[in-house]
Amino acid sequence: MAIESTRIYTKHREMFDDNMTRFIAERPLRDALVTLRATATPQESMKIKNHKGACLILAGAGMCNAGRILHHLKHNLWREEAHLMIVGYQGRGSLGRRLVEHQPMVSIHGEKIRKRDKDACGLYENSNR
């Protein structure tokens, strides 16, 4: 859905106000993201775990309860070099909320995963109340 939304915004720049039009002209995002790879299918997304080097995964997965984000969390939460930042509301009882509340261990697909302590989860924890 995010890939399609991006395409719609790219096609219909006439919808932007003057400030946004100027911002895009001054700072072309595509130039800064030459290595960006959108993953349209779950299979493409799952291949990210094999990537060598730095990697940024952006996911709009609500409260981390379903979808591809579970795969990425399962394969990265424990890694010393991986970082997690949650910036949206996380409802009580959700995996996202448990991460924001710094629970040291969470269950993903029936497997216990130990979470690192150095993540930015909780940055916005006041918005979860």
Secondary structure, 3 states (H helix, E strand, C coil): CHHHHHHHHHHCHHHCCHHHHHHHHHCCHHHHCCCCCCCCCHHHHHHHHHCCCCCCCCCCCCCCCCCHHHHHHHHHCCCCCCCCCCCCCCCCCCHHHHHHCCCCEEEECCEEEECCCCCCCCCCHHHHC
